[in-house]
Amino acid sequence: MTKKKKESNDWENLRDELLLDAETKEEYERLEPEFAIIREIMKYRIDNDITQKELAELVGTKQSNISRFENGNYNPSLKFLKKIAEGLGKKLVVCLE
């Protein structure tokens, strides 16, 4: 098993264990939309060999802003998310379910 796969399994096991607690599960579900967009952007950036610095240059911001966003320490505006999408050659789509 590769180190990356082991880390993924470790995280999934820990997440599953933590989600057994009702309060933790409720908070996790409340934050899921924010984490979903972060995961999607990070995955696309990494899969396409784009560094945080390169993405920042495409977006017209600082690398530290991309880092804070990816770490969940920044509450981005729709304008910021749109800039990131455009920088990655994508279109931001927002929907309500």
ABEGO torsion letter per residue (X at the ends): XBAAAAAAAAAAAAAAAAAABAAAAAAAAAAAAAAAAAAAAAAAAAAAGBBAAAAAAAAGBBAAAAAAAAAGABBBBAAAAAAAAAAAGBBBBBBBX
